Amino acid sequence: QVQLVESGGGLVQAGGSLRLSCLASGRLFTTYTMGWFRQAPGKEREFVSSINWSGASTTYADSVKGRFTLSRDNAKNTMYLQMNSLNLEDTAVYYCALDLSRRLYSASYYQSVVNYDYWGQGTQVTVSS
C-alpha cells in the first residue's frame, strides 16, 4: 500500500502565495507519476498539474499555467506545488495523486482522475479578497 499526505494549505489573500507538499510513503518500489487535483464546493474534481518521475515533464491546467509550478524530490518522496498570484477561483480542496503503473508519461492521460492509483486526504486552500 501507498500513503499520501498533503500539507501546506491554508488561508491566503488574493495575490498571495502558498506551497503545497505531498509526501508519499509505503511500497514505493518503482517509478511513479504524481499529480494534483482540486475540488471546489459543488464542483467536480479537476486536474491541476502532473509530473513524471524524473521531473523533466510537467503539465498544467490552463487556469493555473504561469502561476503554479510543480516539482518533486524523489530522495524525499515528496512533490511540491508552488502557487503564486492566487485568486478566488483557486479556493478548493487540493488532492495529490500517484500512479504506480510505470506507464510512459502522457500529458493527456494524467489529466484524468481515473488514471491514478492512490490519493491523499486533501488540504484546504482558501483565497480571500
N, C-alpha and C positions, 0 to 999 in steps of 0.2 A: 504494500500500500504506500501511497504518497500523500503527504500532508502539505498544504499550502496555507501560509499565514500572511495576511496583508497588514500593513501598518502605515502610518503617516497621514491618514485622513484627518479632517478637522474643519473648522470654520475659518473662512478667509474672505476678505473684502474683494470685490471685483477689481481686477487688475493685479491681484496678488499672485503668489506662487505657493505651491506645495510639492513635496516629493513623496511619492508612494513607494513602498518597498514590498516585495513578495519573497518570503523565504520558503524554499522547498526543502522537504526532508523525507526520509523513508527510503524505499527501494529505488534509488536513482542510479541504476547500473548502466545506463545508456544515454545517448544524446537525446535532447528533447527541445521542442519548440515551446515557447511560452507566449502568453498574450494577456491583454487587459480588455475587459468589457465593462460596461456601466449600465445601470438601470435606474431611471428616474421614476418617481411615483406615477402609476398609471400607464407606464410605457413598457415596451418590450426591452429585453436586454440587447444592447447594441455594441458592436465592435468599436474598440478604441485604437488598439495598436497590437502588433505582434513582432516577435524577434526570433531569428533562427539560433541554432546552438552556438555558432561562433560569434554572433552579434554583428556580422557583416551585412545581414539583410534585415531590414525593418520595413514595416508597412503601417501607415496611419490612416485613420478615417479623415475624410476631407474636413470635417468640423474641427479637428484638432491639429491639422497639419500646420507646421510653422510655429506652433505654440508648445506642443508636447514633444519630449524626447525620451525614447526608450533605450535602455541599456541593460547589460547583465554582467555579473561577476560570477563565473562558473566555479571558481575556487570557493566562493561563499554560498553557492547555490541560491543566489539572490538576483532578483530582477528589480530595476528601478524605473519609475515613471516620473520624470521631471515635468511639472505642469506650470507653465507661465501664462501670464495675461489671462487669468481665469475670468470667466464671465458667468452670468446667472444660469445659462444653459448647461454649464458643466456640473451643476448640482446633481448628484446621483450617488448611489452606492457603487463603488468600484470593486470589481472582482478580478482576481488573477486566475489564469488557467494554464494547464500544462498538457502536452500531448507526448506520449511515450512511444508512438508508433514508428519513429525514426523515418517517417516519410520525408521525401525531398521537399524542402521548403517551397511553398507556393503562396503568394500573397492572397490570392482569391480563396484558396482552400482554408486558410487560417483566419478568415473573417467570419466563419460560421461557428456558432456555439456548439453545434453537434460534433465538431471535429476535435474536441478536447476531451481528455480522459478524466482530468481532475480539476476541481475548483476549490477556491478558498471561500471563506465565510463572508468576505466583503468588508470594505471600510467606507464609512460615510464621508463624502466631500460636500460641504455646503458653502456656496458662494453668496455673499450678501452684498446688497447695493450700498 
